[in-house]
Each structure stands twice: as C-alpha cells, then as structure tokens.
Amino acid sequence: MTQLQSETGRLHQPVDPGNPGPESDVQVRGSCYFRPCYPSTRRESSFPPPLTTFVLLDLVFLLFYEYTALRYLLQNYLFESAIVHLETGPDHVSHRTLIVRKLKGLEDIIPYTAVHWEMLEKGWRFAKSDEKIPGDNVTPDPIHPDITHLRDIYFDVSPDYGGRFTVPTLYDIKQNKIVNNESSEIIRMFYTEFDDIITEEYKKIDLFPKDLQSEIEATNDWTYNDINNGVYKSGFATTQSAYETAVHPFFNSLDRVEEHLSKNASPYYFGEHITEADVRLYTTIVRFDPVYVQHFKCNVRDIRSGYPATHKWLRNLYWNAPAFGETTQFEHIKKHYTKSHKQINPYHITPVGPVPDILPLDQVVPAAAAAIRSTNQ
C-alpha cells in the first residue's frame, strides 16, 4: 500500500470538473497529523486497583502525551513559515477550500497556489513564469519550481501512484506527503485543526455548529447529488435520456433551495451565521449563470431571473462576505470550463455573457422584478 492509499486500500476518486466522481471515496483520510492517536494506558489485571488509581494514572499519562505532542509540534512545525501548502483550481470543490481558508483566518498559515485554468491531456498545469494570468497566486508552484503539472507532485510523493491528479491538494511541505485531496474533508480540517494558533476572532467562527449538524449533513446529501454534481451529470451526458435524467432533478432541487431561502428571512442558509451549507452551495450557484446555463445545457431557468430568493442570497455572499467575493475569479472560471472541455466545446469559444457576471446588490433583471412585485401584491 502506498502512502496515497486509504486504510482500505481504495484510491480516491474525487469530484473533478473533467470527470466528476463520488465524493465519499477518500484517498487520504482527513484525520489531522497534529493530533496523534495515543495508545491505551490501561493494563489488564486480575486484581484491579481502586477507580481513583485509574483516574490518576490516566491523568499522568495524558499529561505526558500532551507534553510530548506539544514538544513535537514545536520542534517540527511552529518554527517553520508554513506547514502545508494548498494547490487549488477554478473548479467548485477547490473554491470551497479558499472560502474556508479566508473565513478561518488561515491565509498566513496555509499558502496556496492556483493552477492554470487550462486542464488538458496531462491534467492540471501550473502557470509559467512569463504568463500573466488573472487571479491571485496563479504562478509556478513555489515548492516545486521545476514541476509543470500537478500530476508530477503526486508521482514525486509516490512513483507508483495510479489514481487521478485532482485539486484541491493539501501538501505537507516538511514530510513531502499529500495530506488530503478531498475538499469536504479539507474544509473540516480547517474548521478546528489550527485553532490553537489563530486569534480568538477566527477561532470562534463555527461553520459546523452542533445544533445544526444533522440539518447540514442532510442538506449536503441532496445538494451534492442533485446540484453540485448534478450540473456535471447533465453537462457530460452523452445521450438524451442521461441528460434529462440528470437535469430535471437538478432543477427540482434548485426549486427546493428557492423555497427554503424564500421562507428564511435571515441572510444565510441556516440563519444569522455562515455555515458549511452556504459554502458548499455557493460555489455551484455562483458559476451557474456565467457557465453552467450554456456550457452544461442547464437552461430551464437561470438564477438571476428565475430564482429571486437564491439570487438575493448569492449576491449577499458575493458582495458582503469577502471570503466569498474575493475568492471568485470569473475569468479564470469561465476560461477553464470553456477551453478545457474539448468534448463539449471543441472550438474553445468562451461566451462573452452574461454581462455582468453577477449583478449588484440593488439590481435585478426586469422579469425577476415583475415576478417579485406580483408575489408581493
């Protein structure tokens, strides 16, 4: 088993713009190496001592292991400028990690490199030093300056690697290991694993609060299957029946989102605070009008004219929450989809619309305004 295999030996097949796969298949498990699993301190005995002795022994061993773990962390990590490096792309699952990285104040702790928007036969490539690509950190990889493609990092870690070369990729600089390449696990690592070294302002941000966890998990399930992955199932369908089998559930689920948000007077999906549900839904919805409507043939309705509550929620996040708006680069997004998917767009033509990519907070399209007026009458 190579170090890029899971405990079950399965290779990760994560969501990828070129060939989406099941999000549950995990190549590298998300348990963070900052919190080692301590061995049991108890020994079997035919004459066990009193319970208080057990408690005292456990306390002594716990303090010893916590001291050992802290010393290891100090010696190996905290005196380095960066522990891990994040490789991201213009796809919606990579976008999740950038949003959470900013929400949790991890920008100085976790540097990142954005791959070039072009993904062809060899997969994701890094920008060349003489290329001027829009967006932040679209540069050669600073950790591997001689590497041109993401796949080469995977092979550098494991020469026998046989899986796919996907973003996001969380890379351990010190140990030359890939920590994780599953976005849903990476963002949850970001929620708490760095809390000991960030300020209280960011530590108190809870994107997965206990009282909402069951609702968030349930929402994630159908949002991922029908919406996040639904656009890809529609766009990459090769028969009419496969396309219609995917596109109808997609719009049914968008209707479900619209109904939920229209009944919710709060600015976010589950109330007054941003949660994981907002992060996971936003990265698909913000790409919908500029890309998915035409590129993936999801054209029953668009967001700006067909879903007023969802449109309001989207614009609020984009314009009022910097972690969302400042990590959204429309040119990077549009060029990736339209110039990388040869089977869908063989001539690599990028549509100029919609204009603008996202509307201002105080503006709606006339059809949506008329619909809102009729609803309020």
KOLTILO-683654 format. One record per residue (C-alpha): residue in one letter; x, y, z. Coordinates in steps of 0.05 Angstrom, whole numbers, plus 5000, padded with zeros to 4 digits. Layout:
type A	x X	y Y	z Z
...
***
This chain:
type M	x 5000	y 5000	z 5000
type T	x 5028	y 5068	z 4982
type Q	x 5022	y 5129	z 5026
type L	x 4969	y 5156	z 4978
type Q	x 4921	y 5099	z 4993
type S	x 4867	y 5098	z 5045
type E	x 4864	y 5049	z 5102
type T	x 4820	y 5005	z 5059
type G	x 4868	y 5008	z 5001
type R	x 4819	y 5045	z 4956
type L	x 4846	y 5102	z 4914
type H	x 4809	y 5168	z 4918
type Q	x 4763	y 5186	z 4860
type P	x 4741	y 5257	z 4880
type V	x 4698	y 5306	z 4843
type D	x 4734	y 5335	z 4783
type P	x 4709	y 5383	z 4730
type G	x 4732	y 5337	z 4675
type N	x 4702	y 5274	z 4703
type P	x 4663	y 5280	z 4768
type G	x 4664	y 5222	z 4815
type P	x 4635	y 5203	z 4883
type E	x 4656	y 5250	z 4938
type S	x 4656	y 5195	z 4990
type D	x 4716	y 5157	z 4962
type V	x 4774	y 5182	z 5003
type Q	x 4845	y 5171	z 4982
type V	x 4880	y 5201	z 5043
type R	x 4840	y 5203	z 5106
type G	x 4825	y 5270	z 5137
type S	x 4849	y 5256	z 5208
type C	x 4900	y 5311	z 5222
type Y	x 4970	y 5292	z 5240
type F	x 4974	y 5348	z 5291
type R	x 4933	y 5306	z 5339
type P	x 4965	y 5237	z 5345
type C	x 4925	y 5178	z 5369
type Y	x 4952	y 5158	z 5437
type P	x 4956	y 5084	z 5456
type S	x 4915	y 5058	z 5513
type T	x 4949	y 5067	z 5581
type R	x 4909	y 5014	z 5618
type R	x 4933	y 4944	z 5631
type E	x 4891	y 4884	z 5647
type S	x 4899	y 4856	z 5717
type S	x 4865	y 4803	z 5758
type F	x 4867	y 4849	z 5818
type P	x 4850	y 4919	z 5793
type P	x 4868	y 4977	z 5838
type P	x 4814	y 5026	z 5861
type L	x 4780	y 5071	z 5810
type T	x 4817	y 5132	z 5836
type T	x 4883	y 5099	z 5817
type F	x 4858	y 5090	z 5746
type V	x 4839	y 5164	z 5743
type L	x 4906	y 5187	z 5769
type L	x 4944	y 5141	z 5721
type D	x 4903	y 5166	z 5663
type L	x 4917	y 5238	z 5683
type V	x 4992	y 5226	z 5688
type F	x 4995	y 5191	z 5621
type L	x 4951	y 5243	z 5588
type L	x 4996	y 5300	z 5612
type F	x 5057	y 5262	z 5589
type Y	x 5030	y 5250	z 5519
type E	x 5003	y 5321	z 5512
type Y	x 5072	y 5347	z 5532
type T	x 5105	y 5301	z 5481
type A	x 5057	y 5321	z 5426
type L	x 5067	y 5395	z 5441
type R	x 5143	y 5388	z 5440
type Y	x 5139	y 5351	z 5374
type L	x 5095	y 5405	z 5344
type L	x 5141	y 5460	z 5367
type Q	x 5203	y 5425	z 5341
type N	x 5175	y 5404	z 5275
type Y	x 5124	y 5455	z 5254
type L	x 5114	y 5521	z 5290
type F	x 5182	y 5549	z 5274
type E	x 5171	y 5539	z 5200
type S	x 5139	y 5594	z 5158
type A	x 5088	y 5544	z 5131
type I	x 5068	y 5473	z 5149
type V	x 5025	y 5455	z 5089
type H	x 5013	y 5483	z 5020
type L	x 4947	y 5482	z 4984
type E	x 4941	y 5471	z 4910
type T	x 4874	y 5496	z 4883
type G	x 4838	y 5506	z 4817
type P	x 4779	y 5542	z 4785
type D	x 4730	y 5485	z 4800
type H	x 4676	y 5490	z 4852
type V	x 4706	y 5440	z 4901
type S	x 4773	y 5476	z 4904
type H	x 4735	y 5541	z 4914
type R	x 4706	y 5513	z 4979
type T	x 4776	y 5509	z 5010
type L	x 4794	y 5580	z 4992
type I	x 4730	y 5606	z 5023
type V	x 4740	y 5569	z 5088
type R	x 4815	y 5586	z 5090
type K	x 4795	y 5660	z 5089
type L	x 4736	y 5653	z 5136
type K	x 4780	y 5620	z 5188
type G	x 4838	y 5669	z 5181
type L	x 4887	y 5618	z 5155
type E	x 4917	y 5660	z 5099
type D	x 4984	y 5669	z 5134
type I	x 4986	y 5597	z 5157
type I	x 4966	y 5559	z 5094
type P	x 4995	y 5589	z 5030
type Y	x 4966	y 5566	z 4964
type T	x 4980	y 5563	z 4890
type A	x 4924	y 5565	z 4839
type V	x 4935	y 5521	z 4778
type H	x 4927	y 5549	z 4708
type W	x 4855	y 5547	z 4684
type E	x 4875	y 5501	z 4627
type M	x 4866	y 5426	z 4641
type L	x 4883	y 5383	z 4580
type E	x 4913	y 5314	z 4568
type K	x 4963	y 5317	z 4626
type G	x 4913	y 5347	z 4674
type W	x 4922	y 5410	z 4714
type R	x 4984	y 5450	z 4698
type F	x 5018	y 5508	z 4734
type A	x 5025	y 5575	z 4702
type K	x 5093	y 5591	z 4671
type S	x 5135	y 5647	z 4700
type D	x 5124	y 5691	z 4638
type E	x 5048	y 5681	z 4636
type K	x 5004	y 5737	z 4664
type I	x 4941	y 5701	z 4686
type P	x 4885	y 5737	z 4723
type G	x 4872	y 5718	z 4795
type D	x 4913	y 5711	z 4857
type N	x 4973	y 5663	z 4862
type V	x 4966	y 5635	z 4791
type T	x 5041	y 5622	z 4788
type P	x 5091	y 5565	z 4782
type D	x 5089	y 5522	z 4844
type P	x 5137	y 5553	z 4894
type I	x 5151	y 5487	z 4929
type H	x 5167	y 5451	z 4864
type P	x 5191	y 5505	z 4815
type D	x 5214	y 5453	z 4763
type I	x 5147	y 5417	z 4762
type T	x 5099	y 5437	z 4707
type H	x 5038	y 5394	z 4723
type L	x 5002	y 5375	z 4786
type R	x 5009	y 5301	z 4768
type D	x 5084	y 5306	z 4777
type I	x 5075	y 5324	z 4851
type Y	x 5034	y 5261	z 4860
type F	x 5089	y 5219	z 4826
type D	x 5142	y 5255	z 4867
type V	x 5107	y 5232	z 4930
type S	x 5091	y 5162	z 4904
type P	x 5124	y 5139	z 4839
type D	x 5074	y 5081	z 4833
type Y	x 5012	y 5125	z 4842
type G	x 4955	y 5101	z 4798
type G	x 4897	y 5148	z 4816
type R	x 4876	y 5215	z 4790
type F	x 4911	y 5282	z 4798
type T	x 4860	y 5328	z 4829
type V	x 4852	y 5395	z 4863
type P	x 4847	y 5414	z 4918
type T	x 4910	y 5381	z 4943
type L	x 4936	y 5394	z 5013
type Y	x 5010	y 5381	z 5013
type D	x 5057	y 5372	z 5074
type I	x 5119	y 5412	z 5057
type K	x 5163	y 5383	z 5111
type Q	x 5147	y 5310	z 5101
type N	x 5135	y 5311	z 5025
type K	x 5067	y 5279	z 5033
type I	x 4997	y 5292	z 5007
type V	x 4955	y 5301	z 5069
type N	x 4887	y 5301	z 5034
type N	x 4855	y 5316	z 4967
type E	x 4782	y 5312	z 4985
type S	x 4752	y 5382	z 4992
type S	x 4697	y 5362	z 5040
type E	x 4749	y 5335	z 5089
type I	x 4799	y 5391	z 5079
type I	x 4749	y 5445	z 5097
type R	x 4730	y 5408	z 5161
type M	x 4803	y 5403	z 5179
type F	x 4807	y 5478	z 5170
type Y	x 4748	y 5488	z 5218
type T	x 4787	y 5467	z 5281
type E	x 4856	y 5437	z 5269
type F	x 4891	y 5505	z 5270
type D	x 4850	y 5536	z 5326
type D	x 4910	y 5534	z 5374
type I	x 4949	y 5582	z 5330
type I	x 4896	y 5631	z 5306
type T	x 4865	y 5690	z 5341
type E	x 4801	y 5686	z 5381
type E	x 4765	y 5726	z 5327
type Y	x 4773	y 5668	z 5278
type K	x 4772	y 5612	z 5329
type K	x 4700	y 5627	z 5348
type I	x 4676	y 5621	z 5276
type D	x 4638	y 5555	z 5274
type L	x 4617	y 5532	z 5205
type F	x 4591	y 5466	z 5230
type P	x 4554	y 5482	z 5295
type K	x 4529	y 5423	z 5336
type D	x 4457	y 5445	z 5337
type L	x 4455	y 5447	z 5260
type Q	x 4500	y 5388	z 5243
type S	x 4444	y 5339	z 5226
type E	x 4409	y 5391	z 5182
type I	x 4473	y 5409	z 5147
type E	x 4490	y 5337	z 5134
type A	x 4421	y 5323	z 5106
type T	x 4425	y 5385	z 5062
type N	x 4495	y 5366	z 5038
type D	x 4469	y 5299	z 5015
type W	x 4417	y 5323	z 4965
type T	x 4455	y 5387	z 4948
type Y	x 4516	y 5348	z 4927
type N	x 4479	y 5293	z 4889
type D	x 4429	y 5337	z 4852
type I	x 4462	y 5406	z 4848
type N	x 4538	y 5405	z 4858
type N	x 4546	y 5341	z 4819
type G	x 4481	y 5348	z 4780
type V	x 4508	y 5401	z 4734
type Y	x 4565	y 5354	z 4714
type K	x 4519	y 5296	z 4703
type S	x 4478	y 5340	z 4657
type G	x 4537	y 5371	z 4622
type F	x 4576	y 5307	z 4609
type A	x 4516	y 5265	z 4589
type T	x 4526	y 5231	z 4522
type T	x 4453	y 5211	z 4510
type Q	x 4388	y 5250	z 4512
type S	x 4359	y 5204	z 4565
type A	x 4420	y 5210	z 4610
type Y	x 4418	y 5286	z 4604
type E	x 4344	y 5290	z 4621
type T	x 4352	y 5241	z 4678
type A	x 4402	y 5290	z 4709
type V	x 4375	y 5358	z 4690
type H	x 4305	y 5350	z 4718
type P	x 4327	y 5330	z 4789
type F	x 4376	y 5388	z 4786
type F	x 4321	y 5440	z 4775
type N	x 4275	y 5405	z 4824
type S	x 4330	y 5414	z 4877
type L	x 4341	y 5487	z 4857
type D	x 4267	y 5497	z 4868
type R	x 4276	y 5465	z 4937
type V	x 4333	y 5514	z 4953
type E	x 4290	y 5572	z 4929
type E	x 4232	y 5551	z 4974
type H	x 4277	y 5545	z 5034
type L	x 4310	y 5613	z 5024
type S	x 4244	y 5648	z 5008
type K	x 4217	y 5626	z 5077
type N	x 4281	y 5646	z 5112
type A	x 4287	y 5720	z 5129
type S	x 4359	y 5711	z 5152
type P	x 4417	y 5727	z 5105
type Y	x 4447	y 5657	z 5105
type Y	x 4422	y 5587	z 5091
type F	x 4412	y 5569	z 5164
type G	x 4403	y 5635	z 5198
type E	x 4446	y 5693	z 5220
type H	x 4513	y 5660	z 5212
type I	x 4550	y 5629	z 5153
type T	x 4554	y 5553	z 5156
type E	x 4582	y 5497	z 5113
type A	x 4515	y 5495	z 5076
type D	x 4529	y 5565	z 5048
type V	x 4599	y 5547	z 5027
type R	x 4581	y 5483	z 4991
type L	x 4521	y 5513	z 4954
type Y	x 4553	y 5580	z 4936
type T	x 4609	y 5551	z 4894
type T	x 4559	y 5519	z 4846
type I	x 4508	y 5576	z 4845
type V	x 4560	y 5630	z 4831
type R	x 4582	y 5590	z 4769
type F	x 4512	y 5576	z 4745
type D	x 4494	y 5637	z 4703
type P	x 4564	y 5650	z 4675
type V	x 4579	y 5577	z 4657
type Y	x 4531	y 5522	z 4672
type V	x 4469	y 5551	z 4637
type Q	x 4502	y 5547	z 4568
type H	x 4562	y 5501	z 4577
type F	x 4526	y 5445	z 4614
type K	x 4458	y 5457	z 4580
type C	x 4423	y 5473	z 4646
type N	x 4379	y 5525	z 4614
type V	x 4309	y 5514	z 4642
type R	x 4319	y 5578	z 4683
type D	x 4378	y 5619	z 4706
type I	x 4389	y 5645	z 4776
type R	x 4381	y 5720	z 4763
type S	x 4313	y 5715	z 4730
type G	x 4284	y 5650	z 4756
type Y	x 4304	y 5645	z 4829
type P	x 4296	y 5713	z 4865
type A	x 4310	y 5688	z 4936
type T	x 4370	y 5648	z 4915
type H	x 4395	y 5707	z 4874
type K	x 4390	y 5752	z 4935
type W	x 4426	y 5701	z 4979
type L	x 4481	y 5694	z 4926
type R	x 4493	y 5769	z 4918
type N	x 4494	y 5779	z 4993
type L	x 4551	y 5729	z 5000
type Y	x 4589	y 5755	z 4940
type W	x 4585	y 5829	z 4957
type N	x 4582	y 5828	z 5033
type A	x 4625	y 5769	z 5053
type P	x 4697	y 5779	z 5029
type A	x 4714	y 5705	z 5036
type F	x 4664	y 5691	z 4981
type G	x 4671	y 5750	z 4933
type E	x 4746	y 5758	z 4937
type T	x 4758	y 5685	z 4922
type T	x 4713	y 5685	z 4860
type Q	x 4751	y 5699	z 4795
type F	x 4702	y 5696	z 4737
type E	x 4752	y 5699	z 4680
type H	x 4790	y 5641	z 4710
type I	x 4725	y 5602	z 4719
type K	x 4697	y 5615	z 4650
type K	x 4761	y 5600	z 4612
type H	x 4772	y 5535	z 4649
type Y	x 4705	y 5505	z 4631
type T	x 4700	y 5530	z 4560
type K	x 4773	y 5518	z 4540
type S	x 4787	y 5453	z 4576
type H	x 4727	y 5410	z 4558
type K	x 4740	y 5393	z 4485
type Q	x 4684	y 5342	z 4482
type I	x 4633	y 5397	z 4499
type N	x 4665	y 5458	z 4466
type P	x 4714	y 5434	z 4413
type Y	x 4730	y 5504	z 4387
type H	x 4744	y 5532	z 4457
type I	x 4698	y 5591	z 4448
type T	x 4683	y 5629	z 4512
type P	x 4616	y 5666	z 4511
type V	x 4620	y 5739	z 4529
type G	x 4558	y 5738	z 4573
type P	x 4524	y 5744	z 4618
type V	x 4540	y 5817	z 4630
type P	x 4556	y 5829	z 4685
type D	x 4578	y 5762	z 4713
type I	x 4539	y 5778	z 4776
type L	x 4490	y 5835	z 4788
type P	x 4499	y 5889	z 4841
type L	x 4461	y 5882	z 4906
type D	x 4408	y 5933	z 4887
type Q	x 4395	y 5908	z 4817
type V	x 4351	y 5852	z 4789
type V	x 4331	y 5835	z 4719
type P	x 4263	y 5863	z 4697
type A	x 4230	y 5794	z 4693
type A	x 4250	y 5778	z 4764
type A	x 4228	y 5847	z 4789
type A	x 4159	y 5836	z 4757
type A	x 4153	y 5768	z 4789
type I	x 4172	y 5796	z 4858
type R	x 4120	y 5852	z 4851
type S	x 4065	y 5803	z 4832
type T	x 4083	y 5758	z 4891
type N	x 4080	y 5816	z 4940
type Q	x 4013	y 5842	z 4915
***
